[in-house]
Amino acid sequence: MRSEVLLRNPRKTGTAASESRTTPQNGCALGAPRKGQRVPLPVSGHASVPFPLLRWLAVSVFVISSTLNYIDRALLSTLAPLLMAEMHLTQVRFGFLISAFSIAYAASSLFAGWFLDRVGVTSGICGAVAWWSAAAISTAFTRNLAGLACARAALGIGESAGVPAAGKLNGLYLEPSERALGAALNQVGLSLGLALAPLSIGIAQAYGWRIPFIFTGALGFLWIPLWIALSRAIRPKYADQEFEVHSSSSWAILLDRRLAVLVFANVLWMGSYSLWSNWTTLYLVKVHGLTLVQTARFVWIPPLVSNIGGFFGGWLSLKWIEHGNHPVAARRRAIWVSAAGSLFTLLLPLAPDARWATAIISVSFFFALAGSVNIYALPIDIFGPARSGLAIAALTCAFGILQTVISPVVGYLGDHRLYQQVVWLVTLPLLAGGLVLQLLKLTPEEYQNASNRAAS
């Protein structure tokens, strides 16, 4: 089944005619030359990679950078009891430490997305990985709260490019129907980082909490030459779309009403993700009385379960797309299913012990990821790969702002043992996020394109 999309000023199609099966791409990103005209989806002549396994291999190696990203980020919360004891920090001050990262993350996200669209994925991500790896290593040499805050802020600046780069890479290497699965695979990398971080507990107790930061930072510098070599060997399927929009007009996307809807929905959705990414260890310590060593038996489970949730969300939208639904409509349905499943989080205050608490947190994380992979795939559907770096960066910027605000609030509620209020704070907005996405309207031409696919 050959795919067709609406384009403005279509390029030569290169090897498009030889493609045996592609999934239609939303025409919003590029417009149409005249009403009703359809042309084949362009791919990049000699640079395209027709073999799915090679494309997925490239995506999988790229995802390793996401794993390193989250190991560096998660070390702080994983080793929080040691840090807090040494520097005499309350949960509120720890929350402000997270906010230092989040402020820098949010403030630099839009520039990071623009930079990726300007210089390309490979140059952009290699610079970002080098930056955040150096910032992670610098954490080991801090001596007080101010130094930690500066190191975390530097980490936030570099890591703000991680998620937009992964989204842009999915738009270049994967077909539209595969992109939520690509986002799920990237979430596997992120969650794997959260799951691997507890392995540092034994090292920290034996040699001090500073050594893990040095070790994980060094791994980032080893990944850079690996990706450079692989990206030259396996070129993107849609390589000719990477630089389609000139920088003079790329910022105009920030005024697009559809992007504003996505940003607002992401703010409502990601509170649950932020909570379990940063507070699971402290929750088990403060609520269920576990020691830091005992938490290592549990804190790796929710991130791994969330990986399944990411693939579940990607699978849902993939199946609905294959049944003729437009990608945007399919992803909205998957997000509604995820929001309904997240209501299980409200049972957390009733958990009698750490095992039940871990199980409920895992379910919550499962559905948070199932919806998240679809939210982060929507900008590629709507705006196309060329502008996806800046579009996804707008979502990560909003997430950084959310985390800046919510972290001290969670810390305050935690210090006063108001954990039930924390659960309500991050669960009910998920339903609101699903409602907001109903404002994301599709044009008649887009619905017609979906109908044509289903008929063919």
Contacts in CASP RR format, 6 or more apart in sequence:
PFRMAT RR
TARGET T0000
AUTHOR 0000-0000-0000
METHOD contacts of the structure
MODEL  1
MRSEVLLRNPRKTGTAASESRTTPQNGCALGAPRKGQRVPLPVSGHASVP
FPLLRWLAVSVFVISSTLNYIDRALLSTLAPLLMAEMHLTQVRFGFLISA
FSIAYAASSLFAGWFLDRVGVTSGICGAVAWWSAAAISTAFTRNLAGLAC
ARAALGIGESAGVPAAGKLNGLYLEPSERALGAALNQVGLSLGLALAPLS
IGIAQAYGWRIPFIFTGALGFLWIPLWIALSRAIRPKYADQEFEVHSSSS
WAILLDRRLAVLVFANVLWMGSYSLWSNWTTLYLVKVHGLTLVQTARFVW
IPPLVSNIGGFFGGWLSLKWIEHGNHPVAARRRAIWVSAAGSLFTLLLPL
APDARWATAIISVSFFFALAGSVNIYALPIDIFGPARSGLAIAALTCAFG
ILQTVISPVVGYLGDHRLYQQVVWLVTLPLLAGGLVLQLLKLTPEEYQNA
SNRAAS
1 21 0 8 1.000
1 453 0 8 1.000
1 456 0 8 1.000
2 19 0 8 1.000
2 21 0 8 1.000
2 22 0 8 1.000
2 40 0 8 1.000
3 19 0 8 1.000
3 21 0 8 1.000
3 22 0 8 1.000
3 23 0 8 1.000
3 24 0 8 1.000
3 25 0 8 1.000
3 40 0 8 1.000
3 41 0 8 1.000
3 453 0 8 1.000
4 24 0 8 1.000
4 38 0 8 1.000
4 39 0 8 1.000
4 40 0 8 1.000
4 41 0 8 1.000
4 449 0 8 1.000
4 452 0 8 1.000
5 24 0 8 1.000
5 25 0 8 1.000
5 26 0 8 1.000
5 27 0 8 1.000
5 38 0 8 1.000
5 39 0 8 1.000
5 41 0 8 1.000
5 449 0 8 1.000
6 27 0 8 1.000
6 30 0 8 1.000
6 31 0 8 1.000
6 32 0 8 1.000
6 36 0 8 1.000
6 37 0 8 1.000
6 38 0 8 1.000
6 445 0 8 1.000
6 449 0 8 1.000
7 27 0 8 1.000
7 30 0 8 1.000
7 31 0 8 1.000
7 32 0 8 1.000
7 33 0 8 1.000
7 39 0 8 1.000
7 42 0 8 1.000
8 30 0 8 1.000
8 31 0 8 1.000
8 32 0 8 1.000
8 33 0 8 1.000
9 30 0 8 1.000
9 33 0 8 1.000
10 33 0 8 1.000
10 39 0 8 1.000
10 42 0 8 1.000
11 42 0 8 1.000
11 240 0 8 1.000
12 42 0 8 1.000
13 39 0 8 1.000
13 40 0 8 1.000
13 41 0 8 1.000
13 42 0 8 1.000
13 43 0 8 1.000
14 42 0 8 1.000
14 43 0 8 1.000
14 44 0 8 1.000
14 45 0 8 1.000
15 43 0 8 1.000
15 45 0 8 1.000
15 48 0 8 1.000
15 50 0 8 1.000
16 40 0 8 1.000
16 41 0 8 1.000
16 42 0 8 1.000
16 43 0 8 1.000
17 40 0 8 1.000
18 50 0 8 1.000
19 40 0 8 1.000
19 41 0 8 1.000
19 43 0 8 1.000
19 50 0 8 1.000
22 41 0 8 1.000
22 175 0 8 1.000
23 175 0 8 1.000
23 176 0 8 1.000
23 177 0 8 1.000
23 178 0 8 1.000
23 321 0 8 1.000
23 327 0 8 1.000
24 41 0 8 1.000
24 176 0 8 1.000
24 449 0 8 1.000
24 450 0 8 1.000
24 453 0 8 1.000
25 41 0 8 1.000
25 176 0 8 1.000
25 381 0 8 1.000
25 384 0 8 1.000
26 176 0 8 1.000
26 326 0 8 1.000
26 327 0 8 1.000
26 328 0 8 1.000
26 381 0 8 1.000
26 382 0 8 1.000
26 384 0 8 1.000
26 446 0 8 1.000
27 445 0 8 1.000
27 446 0 8 1.000
27 449 0 8 1.000
28 258 0 8 1.000
28 381 0 8 1.000
28 382 0 8 1.000
28 383 0 8 1.000
28 384 0 8 1.000
28 443 0 8 1.000
28 446 0 8 1.000
29 382 0 8 1.000
29 383 0 8 1.000
29 384 0 8 1.000
29 386 0 8 1.000
29 387 0 8 1.000
30 244 0 8 1.000
30 384 0 8 1.000
32 445 0 8 1.000
35 445 0 8 1.000
36 445 0 8 1.000
38 449 0 8 1.000
42 238 0 8 1.000
42 240 0 8 1.000
42 241 0 8 1.000
43 237 0 8 1.000
43 238 0 8 1.000
43 240 0 8 1.000
44 235 0 8 1.000
44 236 0 8 1.000
44 237 0 8 1.000
44 238 0 8 1.000
44 239 0 8 1.000
44 240 0 8 1.000
44 241 0 8 1.000
45 240 0 8 1.000
47 235 0 8 1.000
47 236 0 8 1.000
47 239 0 8 1.000
47 240 0 8 1.000
48 235 0 8 1.000
48 236 0 8 1.000
48 237 0 8 1.000
48 238 0 8 1.000
48 239 0 8 1.000
49 55 0 8 1.000
49 58 0 8 1.000
49 173 0 8 1.000
49 234 0 8 1.000
49 235 0 8 1.000
49 236 0 8 1.000
49 237 0 8 1.000
50 237 0 8 1.000
54 234 0 8 1.000
55 173 0 8 1.000
55 174 0 8 1.000
55 234 0 8 1.000
55 236 0 8 1.000
55 237 0 8 1.000
56 185 0 8 1.000
57 230 0 8 1.000
57 234 0 8 1.000
58 169 0 8 1.000
58 173 0 8 1.000
58 230 0 8 1.000
58 231 0 8 1.000
58 234 0 8 1.000
58 236 0 8 1.000
59 169 0 8 1.000
59 170 0 8 1.000
59 173 0 8 1.000
59 174 0 8 1.000
59 182 0 8 1.000
59 185 0 8 1.000
59 186 0 8 1.000
60 185 0 8 1.000
61 226 0 8 1.000
61 227 0 8 1.000
61 230 0 8 1.000
62 125 0 8 1.000
62 165 0 8 1.000
62 166 0 8 1.000
62 169 0 8 1.000
62 227 0 8 1.000
63 166 0 8 1.000
63 185 0 8 1.000
63 186 0 8 1.000
63 188 0 8 1.000
63 189 0 8 1.000
64 189 0 8 1.000
64 223 0 8 1.000
64 226 0 8 1.000
65 125 0 8 1.000
65 129 0 8 1.000
65 162 0 8 1.000
65 165 0 8 1.000
65 166 0 8 1.000
65 220 0 8 1.000
65 223 0 8 1.000
65 227 0 8 1.000
66 162 0 8 1.000
66 163 0 8 1.000
66 166 0 8 1.000
66 186 0 8 1.000
66 189 0 8 1.000
66 190 0 8 1.000
67 189 0 8 1.000
67 190 0 8 1.000
67 192 0 8 1.000
67 193 0 8 1.000
67 196 0 8 1.000
68 129 0 8 1.000
68 133 0 8 1.000
68 193 0 8 1.000
68 216 0 8 1.000
68 217 0 8 1.000
68 219 0 8 1.000
68 220 0 8 1.000
68 223 0 8 1.000
69 132 0 8 1.000
69 159 0 8 1.000
69 162 0 8 1.000
69 190 0 8 1.000
69 193 0 8 1.000
70 189 0 8 1.000
70 190 0 8 1.000
70 191 0 8 1.000
70 192 0 8 1.000
70 193 0 8 1.000
70 194 0 8 1.000
70 197 0 8 1.000
70 277 0 8 1.000
71 193 0 8 1.000
71 196 0 8 1.000
71 197 0 8 1.000
71 216 0 8 1.000
71 219 0 8 1.000
72 132 0 8 1.000
72 133 0 8 1.000
72 135 0 8 1.000
72 136 0 8 1.000
72 155 0 8 1.000
72 159 0 8 1.000
72 213 0 8 1.000
72 216 0 8 1.000
72 217 0 8 1.000
73 101 0 8 1.000
73 155 0 8 1.000
73 159 0 8 1.000
73 277 0 8 1.000
74 193 0 8 1.000
74 194 0 8 1.000
74 197 0 8 1.000
74 277 0 8 1.000
75 136 0 8 1.000
75 139 0 8 1.000
75 197 0 8 1.000
75 200 0 8 1.000
75 212 0 8 1.000
75 213 0 8 1.000
75 216 0 8 1.000
76 83 0 8 1.000
76 97 0 8 1.000
76 98 0 8 1.000
76 101 0 8 1.000
76 139 0 8 1.000
76 152 0 8 1.000
77 98 0 8 1.000
77 197 0 8 1.000
77 277 0 8 1.000
77 278 0 8 1.000
77 279 0 8 1.000
77 280 0 8 1.000
77 281 0 8 1.000
77 282 0 8 1.000
78 197 0 8 1.000
78 198 0 8 1.000
78 200 0 8 1.000
78 201 0 8 1.000
78 281 0 8 1.000
78 299 0 8 1.000
79 200 0 8 1.000
79 201 0 8 1.000
79 204 0 8 1.000
79 209 0 8 1.000
79 212 0 8 1.000
80 94 0 8 1.000
80 281 0 8 1.000
80 282 0 8 1.000
81 281 0 8 1.000
81 282 0 8 1.000
81 285 0 8 1.000
81 292 0 8 1.000
82 204 0 8 1.000
82 205 0 8 1.000
82 208 0 8 1.000
82 209 0 8 1.000
82 292 0 8 1.000
83 89 0 8 1.000
83 94 0 8 1.000
83 148 0 8 1.000
83 209 0 8 1.000
84 90 0 8 1.000
84 94 0 8 1.000
86 209 0 8 1.000
87 144 0 8 1.000
87 145 0 8 1.000
87 148 0 8 1.000
89 97 0 8 1.000
89 145 0 8 1.000
90 415 0 8 1.000
91 282 0 8 1.000
91 286 0 8 1.000
91 411 0 8 1.000
91 412 0 8 1.000
91 414 0 8 1.000
91 415 0 8 1.000
92 408 0 8 1.000
92 411 0 8 1.000
92 412 0 8 1.000
92 415 0 8 1.000
93 145 0 8 1.000
94 282 0 8 1.000
94 411 0 8 1.000
95 407 0 8 1.000
95 408 0 8 1.000
95 410 0 8 1.000
95 411 0 8 1.000
96 149 0 8 1.000
96 407 0 8 1.000
96 408 0 8 1.000
97 145 0 8 1.000
97 148 0 8 1.000
97 149 0 8 1.000
97 152 0 8 1.000
98 152 0 8 1.000
98 278 0 8 1.000
98 403 0 8 1.000
98 407 0 8 1.000
99 403 0 8 1.000
99 404 0 8 1.000
99 405 0 8 1.000
99 407 0 8 1.000
99 408 0 8 1.000
100 148 0 8 1.000
100 149 0 8 1.000
100 150 0 8 1.000
100 152 0 8 1.000
100 153 0 8 1.000
101 152 0 8 1.000
101 153 0 8 1.000
101 155 0 8 1.000
101 156 0 8 1.000
101 403 0 8 1.000
102 156 0 8 1.000
102 400 0 8 1.000
102 401 0 8 1.000
102 402 0 8 1.000
102 403 0 8 1.000
102 404 0 8 1.000
102 407 0 8 1.000
103 153 0 8 1.000
103 400 0 8 1.000
103 404 0 8 1.000
104 152 0 8 1.000
104 153 0 8 1.000
104 154 0 8 1.000
104 155 0 8 1.000
104 156 0 8 1.000
104 157 0 8 1.000
104 160 0 8 1.000
105 156 0 8 1.000
105 157 0 8 1.000
105 159 0 8 1.000
105 160 0 8 1.000
105 396 0 8 1.000
105 397 0 8 1.000
105 399 0 8 1.000
105 400 0 8 1.000
105 403 0 8 1.000
106 160 0 8 1.000
106 396 0 8 1.000
106 397 0 8 1.000
106 398 0 8 1.000
106 399 0 8 1.000
106 400 0 8 1.000
106 401 0 8 1.000
106 403 0 8 1.000
106 404 0 8 1.000
107 157 0 8 1.000
107 397 0 8 1.000
108 156 0 8 1.000
108 157 0 8 1.000
108 158 0 8 1.000
108 160 0 8 1.000
109 160 0 8 1.000
109 164 0 8 1.000
109 393 0 8 1.000
109 394 0 8 1.000
109 396 0 8 1.000
109 397 0 8 1.000
109 400 0 8 1.000
110 254 0 8 1.000
110 390 0 8 1.000
110 393 0 8 1.000
110 394 0 8 1.000
110 397 0 8 1.000
112 128 0 8 1.000
112 158 0 8 1.000
112 160 0 8 1.000
112 161 0 8 1.000
112 162 0 8 1.000
112 164 0 8 1.000
112 393 0 8 1.000
113 161 0 8 1.000
113 164 0 8 1.000
113 389 0 8 1.000
113 390 0 8 1.000
113 392 0 8 1.000
113 393 0 8 1.000
114 247 0 8 1.000
114 250 0 8 1.000
114 251 0 8 1.000
114 389 0 8 1.000
114 390 0 8 1.000
114 393 0 8 1.000
115 124 0 8 1.000
115 161 0 8 1.000
116 124 0 8 1.000
116 125 0 8 1.000
116 161 0 8 1.000
116 164 0 8 1.000
116 165 0 8 1.000
116 168 0 8 1.000
116 389 0 8 1.000
116 390 0 8 1.000
116 393 0 8 1.000
117 168 0 8 1.000
117 243 0 8 1.000
117 245 0 8 1.000
117 247 0 8 1.000
117 250 0 8 1.000
117 386 0 8 1.000
117 387 0 8 1.000
117 388 0 8 1.000
117 389 0 8 1.000
117 390 0 8 1.000
118 247 0 8 1.000
118 250 0 8 1.000
120 168 0 8 1.000
120 242 0 8 1.000
120 243 0 8 1.000
121 165 0 8 1.000
121 168 0 8 1.000
121 169 0 8 1.000
121 172 0 8 1.000
121 231 0 8 1.000
121 242 0 8 1.000
122 227 0 8 1.000
122 228 0 8 1.000
122 231 0 8 1.000
124 161 0 8 1.000
124 165 0 8 1.000
125 161 0 8 1.000
125 162 0 8 1.000
125 165 0 8 1.000
125 227 0 8 1.000
126 224 0 8 1.000
126 227 0 8 1.000
126 228 0 8 1.000
127 161 0 8 1.000
127 224 0 8 1.000
128 158 0 8 1.000
128 159 0 8 1.000
128 160 0 8 1.000
128 161 0 8 1.000
128 162 0 8 1.000
128 165 0 8 1.000
129 220 0 8 1.000
129 221 0 8 1.000
129 223 0 8 1.000
129 224 0 8 1.000
130 220 0 8 1.000
130 221 0 8 1.000
130 224 0 8 1.000
131 154 0 8 1.000
131 157 0 8 1.000
131 158 0 8 1.000
132 154 0 8 1.000
132 155 0 8 1.000
132 156 0 8 1.000
132 157 0 8 1.000
132 158 0 8 1.000
132 159 0 8 1.000
133 217 0 8 1.000
133 218 0 8 1.000
133 219 0 8 1.000
133 220 0 8 1.000
133 221 0 8 1.000
134 154 0 8 1.000
134 217 0 8 1.000
135 151 0 8 1.000
135 154 0 8 1.000
135 155 0 8 1.000
135 156 0 8 1.000
135 157 0 8 1.000
135 158 0 8 1.000
136 155 0 8 1.000
136 213 0 8 1.000
136 216 0 8 1.000
136 217 0 8 1.000
137 213 0 8 1.000
137 214 0 8 1.000
137 217 0 8 1.000
137 218 0 8 1.000
138 151 0 8 1.000
138 154 0 8 1.000
139 148 0 8 1.000
139 151 0 8 1.000
139 152 0 8 1.000
139 155 0 8 1.000
139 210 0 8 1.000
139 213 0 8 1.000
140 210 0 8 1.000
140 211 0 8 1.000
140 213 0 8 1.000
140 214 0 8 1.000
141 210 0 8 1.000
142 148 0 8 1.000
142 150 0 8 1.000
142 151 0 8 1.000
160 393 0 8 1.000
160 396 0 8 1.000
160 397 0 8 1.000
162 396 0 8 1.000
163 186 0 8 1.000
163 376 0 8 1.000
163 392 0 8 1.000
163 395 0 8 1.000
163 396 0 8 1.000
164 388 0 8 1.000
164 389 0 8 1.000
164 390 0 8 1.000
164 392 0 8 1.000
164 393 0 8 1.000
164 396 0 8 1.000
165 389 0 8 1.000
166 183 0 8 1.000
166 186 0 8 1.000
167 179 0 8 1.000
167 183 0 8 1.000
167 186 0 8 1.000
167 376 0 8 1.000
167 380 0 8 1.000
167 388 0 8 1.000
167 389 0 8 1.000
167 392 0 8 1.000
168 242 0 8 1.000
168 385 0 8 1.000
168 388 0 8 1.000
168 389 0 8 1.000
168 392 0 8 1.000
169 236 0 8 1.000
170 178 0 8 1.000
170 179 0 8 1.000
170 182 0 8 1.000
170 183 0 8 1.000
170 186 0 8 1.000
170 377 0 8 1.000
170 380 0 8 1.000
171 179 0 8 1.000
171 238 0 8 1.000
171 241 0 8 1.000
171 380 0 8 1.000
171 384 0 8 1.000
171 385 0 8 1.000
171 388 0 8 1.000
172 236 0 8 1.000
172 237 0 8 1.000
172 238 0 8 1.000
172 239 0 8 1.000
172 241 0 8 1.000
172 242 0 8 1.000
172 385 0 8 1.000
173 236 0 8 1.000
173 237 0 8 1.000
173 238 0 8 1.000
174 181 0 8 1.000
174 182 0 8 1.000
174 237 0 8 1.000
175 237 0 8 1.000
176 321 0 8 1.000
176 327 0 8 1.000
176 380 0 8 1.000
176 381 0 8 1.000
177 318 0 8 1.000
177 321 0 8 1.000
177 322 0 8 1.000
177 327 0 8 1.000
178 318 0 8 1.000
179 377 0 8 1.000
179 380 0 8 1.000
179 381 0 8 1.000
180 313 0 8 1.000
180 314 0 8 1.000
180 317 0 8 1.000
180 318 0 8 1.000
180 331 0 8 1.000
180 334 0 8 1.000
180 373 0 8 1.000
180 374 0 8 1.000
180 377 0 8 1.000
181 311 0 8 1.000
181 314 0 8 1.000
181 315 0 8 1.000
181 318 0 8 1.000
182 314 0 8 1.000
182 373 0 8 1.000
182 377 0 8 1.000
183 310 0 8 1.000
183 314 0 8 1.000
183 372 0 8 1.000
183 373 0 8 1.000
183 374 0 8 1.000
183 376 0 8 1.000
183 377 0 8 1.000
184 307 0 8 1.000
184 309 0 8 1.000
184 310 0 8 1.000
184 311 0 8 1.000
184 313 0 8 1.000
184 314 0 8 1.000
184 369 0 8 1.000
184 373 0 8 1.000
185 311 0 8 1.000
187 306 0 8 1.000
187 307 0 8 1.000
187 310 0 8 1.000
187 369 0 8 1.000
187 372 0 8 1.000
187 373 0 8 1.000
188 307 0 8 1.000
188 310 0 8 1.000
188 311 0 8 1.000
189 307 0 8 1.000
191 303 0 8 1.000
191 304 0 8 1.000
191 306 0 8 1.000
191 307 0 8 1.000
191 369 0 8 1.000
192 303 0 8 1.000
192 304 0 8 1.000
192 307 0 8 1.000
193 303 0 8 1.000
194 277 0 8 1.000
194 300 0 8 1.000
194 302 0 8 1.000
194 303 0 8 1.000
195 300 0 8 1.000
195 303 0 8 1.000
195 304 0 8 1.000
196 300 0 8 1.000
198 295 0 8 1.000
198 296 0 8 1.000
198 299 0 8 1.000
198 300 0 8 1.000
200 212 0 8 1.000
200 216 0 8 1.000
201 292 0 8 1.000
201 293 0 8 1.000
201 295 0 8 1.000
201 296 0 8 1.000
202 293 0 8 1.000
202 296 0 8 1.000
203 211 0 8 1.000
203 212 0 8 1.000
203 215 0 8 1.000
204 211 0 8 1.000
204 212 0 8 1.000
205 292 0 8 1.000
205 293 0 8 1.000
236 242 0 8 1.000
238 385 0 8 1.000
241 384 0 8 1.000
241 385 0 8 1.000
241 386 0 8 1.000
242 385 0 8 1.000
242 386 0 8 1.000
243 386 0 8 1.000
244 385 0 8 1.000
244 386 0 8 1.000
244 387 0 8 1.000
245 386 0 8 1.000
245 387 0 8 1.000
250 387 0 8 1.000
250 390 0 8 1.000
251 390 0 8 1.000
253 259 0 8 1.000
253 383 0 8 1.000
253 387 0 8 1.000
253 390 0 8 1.000
253 391 0 8 1.000
253 394 0 8 1.000
254 390 0 8 1.000
254 394 0 8 1.000
256 383 0 8 1.000
258 382 0 8 1.000
258 440 0 8 1.000
259 379 0 8 1.000
259 382 0 8 1.000
259 383 0 8 1.000
259 391 0 8 1.000
259 394 0 8 1.000
261 436 0 8 1.000
261 437 0 8 1.000
261 439 0 8 1.000
261 440 0 8 1.000
262 375 0 8 1.000
262 378 0 8 1.000
262 379 0 8 1.000
262 382 0 8 1.000
262 391 0 8 1.000
262 394 0 8 1.000
262 395 0 8 1.000
262 437 0 8 1.000
262 440 0 8 1.000
263 394 0 8 1.000
263 395 0 8 1.000
263 397 0 8 1.000
263 398 0 8 1.000
264 398 0 8 1.000
264 433 0 8 1.000
264 436 0 8 1.000
265 375 0 8 1.000
265 433 0 8 1.000
265 434 0 8 1.000
265 436 0 8 1.000
265 437 0 8 1.000
266 375 0 8 1.000
266 395 0 8 1.000
266 398 0 8 1.000
266 399 0 8 1.000
267 398 0 8 1.000
267 399 0 8 1.000
267 401 0 8 1.000
267 402 0 8 1.000
268 429 0 8 1.000
268 430 0 8 1.000
268 432 0 8 1.000
268 433 0 8 1.000
268 434 0 8 1.000
268 436 0 8 1.000
269 335 0 8 1.000
269 368 0 8 1.000
269 371 0 8 1.000
269 372 0 8 1.000
269 375 0 8 1.000
269 429 0 8 1.000
269 430 0 8 1.000
269 433 0 8 1.000
269 434 0 8 1.000
270 368 0 8 1.000
270 372 0 8 1.000
270 398 0 8 1.000
270 399 0 8 1.000
270 402 0 8 1.000
270 403 0 8 1.000
271 402 0 8 1.000
271 403 0 8 1.000
271 406 0 8 1.000
271 425 0 8 1.000
271 426 0 8 1.000
271 429 0 8 1.000
272 342 0 8 1.000
272 345 0 8 1.000
272 364 0 8 1.000
272 365 0 8 1.000
272 368 0 8 1.000
272 426 0 8 1.000
272 427 0 8 1.000
272 430 0 8 1.000
273 365 0 8 1.000
273 368 0 8 1.000
273 369 0 8 1.000
273 372 0 8 1.000
273 399 0 8 1.000
274 399 0 8 1.000
274 402 0 8 1.000
274 403 0 8 1.000
274 406 0 8 1.000
274 407 0 8 1.000
274 426 0 8 1.000
275 406 0 8 1.000
275 410 0 8 1.000
275 422 0 8 1.000
275 426 0 8 1.000
276 302 0 8 1.000
276 306 0 8 1.000
276 361 0 8 1.000
276 364 0 8 1.000
276 365 0 8 1.000
276 368 0 8 1.000
278 403 0 8 1.000
278 407 0 8 1.000
279 410 0 8 1.000
280 299 0 8 1.000
280 302 0 8 1.000
280 361 0 8 1.000
281 292 0 8 1.000
281 295 0 8 1.000
281 299 0 8 1.000
283 357 0 8 1.000
283 361 0 8 1.000
283 419 0 8 1.000
284 290 0 8 1.000
284 294 0 8 1.000
284 295 0 8 1.000
284 298 0 8 1.000
284 299 0 8 1.000
284 354 0 8 1.000
284 357 0 8 1.000
284 358 0 8 1.000
285 291 0 8 1.000
285 292 0 8 1.000
285 295 0 8 1.000
286 414 0 8 1.000
286 417 0 8 1.000
287 357 0 8 1.000
287 419 0 8 1.000
288 353 0 8 1.000
288 354 0 8 1.000
288 357 0 8 1.000
289 354 0 8 1.000
290 298 0 8 1.000
290 354 0 8 1.000
294 354 0 8 1.000
298 354 0 8 1.000
298 355 0 8 1.000
298 358 0 8 1.000
299 358 0 8 1.000
301 358 0 8 1.000
301 362 0 8 1.000
302 358 0 8 1.000
302 361 0 8 1.000
302 362 0 8 1.000
302 364 0 8 1.000
302 365 0 8 1.000
303 365 0 8 1.000
305 362 0 8 1.000
305 363 0 8 1.000
305 365 0 8 1.000
305 366 0 8 1.000
306 362 0 8 1.000
306 365 0 8 1.000
306 366 0 8 1.000
306 368 0 8 1.000
306 369 0 8 1.000
307 369 0 8 1.000
308 366 0 8 1.000
309 366 0 8 1.000
309 367 0 8 1.000
309 369 0 8 1.000
309 370 0 8 1.000
310 366 0 8 1.000
310 369 0 8 1.000
310 370 0 8 1.000
310 371 0 8 1.000
310 372 0 8 1.000
310 373 0 8 1.000
312 366 0 8 1.000
312 370 0 8 1.000
313 334 0 8 1.000
313 337 0 8 1.000
313 338 0 8 1.000
313 369 0 8 1.000
313 370 0 8 1.000
313 371 0 8 1.000
313 373 0 8 1.000
313 374 0 8 1.000
314 334 0 8 1.000
314 370 0 8 1.000
314 373 0 8 1.000
314 374 0 8 1.000
314 377 0 8 1.000
316 330 0 8 1.000
316 333 0 8 1.000
316 334 0 8 1.000
316 337 0 8 1.000
316 370 0 8 1.000
316 374 0 8 1.000
317 327 0 8 1.000
317 330 0 8 1.000
317 331 0 8 1.000
317 333 0 8 1.000
317 334 0 8 1.000
317 374 0 8 1.000
317 377 0 8 1.000
318 330 0 8 1.000
320 329 0 8 1.000
320 330 0 8 1.000
320 333 0 8 1.000
320 334 0 8 1.000
321 327 0 8 1.000
321 330 0 8 1.000
323 454 0 8 1.000
324 450 0 8 1.000
324 451 0 8 1.000
324 453 0 8 1.000
324 454 0 8 1.000
325 333 0 8 1.000
325 450 0 8 1.000
326 442 0 8 1.000
326 446 0 8 1.000
326 447 0 8 1.000
326 449 0 8 1.000
326 450 0 8 1.000
327 377 0 8 1.000
327 381 0 8 1.000
328 378 0 8 1.000
328 381 0 8 1.000
328 382 0 8 1.000
328 440 0 8 1.000
328 442 0 8 1.000
328 446 0 8 1.000
329 442 0 8 1.000
329 450 0 8 1.000
331 374 0 8 1.000
331 375 0 8 1.000
331 377 0 8 1.000
331 378 0 8 1.000
331 381 0 8 1.000
332 374 0 8 1.000
332 434 0 8 1.000
332 437 0 8 1.000
332 438 0 8 1.000
332 440 0 8 1.000
334 370 0 8 1.000
334 371 0 8 1.000
334 374 0 8 1.000
335 371 0 8 1.000
335 374 0 8 1.000
335 375 0 8 1.000
335 433 0 8 1.000
335 434 0 8 1.000
335 437 0 8 1.000
336 434 0 8 1.000
337 370 0 8 1.000
338 367 0 8 1.000
338 368 0 8 1.000
338 370 0 8 1.000
338 371 0 8 1.000
338 374 0 8 1.000
338 430 0 8 1.000
339 367 0 8 1.000
339 371 0 8 1.000
339 430 0 8 1.000
339 431 0 8 1.000
339 433 0 8 1.000
339 434 0 8 1.000
341 363 0 8 1.000
341 367 0 8 1.000
342 364 0 8 1.000
342 367 0 8 1.000
342 368 0 8 1.000
342 427 0 8 1.000
342 430 0 8 1.000
343 427 0 8 1.000
344 360 0 8 1.000
344 363 0 8 1.000
344 364 0 8 1.000
344 367 0 8 1.000
345 360 0 8 1.000
345 363 0 8 1.000
345 364 0 8 1.000
345 423 0 8 1.000
345 426 0 8 1.000
345 427 0 8 1.000
346 423 0 8 1.000
346 424 0 8 1.000
346 427 0 8 1.000
347 360 0 8 1.000
348 357 0 8 1.000
348 360 0 8 1.000
348 361 0 8 1.000
348 364 0 8 1.000
348 419 0 8 1.000
348 423 0 8 1.000
349 419 0 8 1.000
349 420 0 8 1.000
349 423 0 8 1.000
351 357 0 8 1.000
351 359 0 8 1.000
351 360 0 8 1.000
364 427 0 8 1.000
367 430 0 8 1.000
368 430 0 8 1.000
375 395 0 8 1.000
375 437 0 8 1.000
376 392 0 8 1.000
376 395 0 8 1.000
378 440 0 8 1.000
379 388 0 8 1.000
379 389 0 8 1.000
379 391 0 8 1.000
379 392 0 8 1.000
379 394 0 8 1.000
379 395 0 8 1.000
380 388 0 8 1.000
380 391 0 8 1.000
380 392 0 8 1.000
382 391 0 8 1.000
383 391 0 8 1.000
406 425 0 8 1.000
406 426 0 8 1.000
409 425 0 8 1.000
410 422 0 8 1.000
410 425 0 8 1.000
413 419 0 8 1.000
413 421 0 8 1.000
413 422 0 8 1.000
413 425 0 8 1.000
414 422 0 8 1.000
END
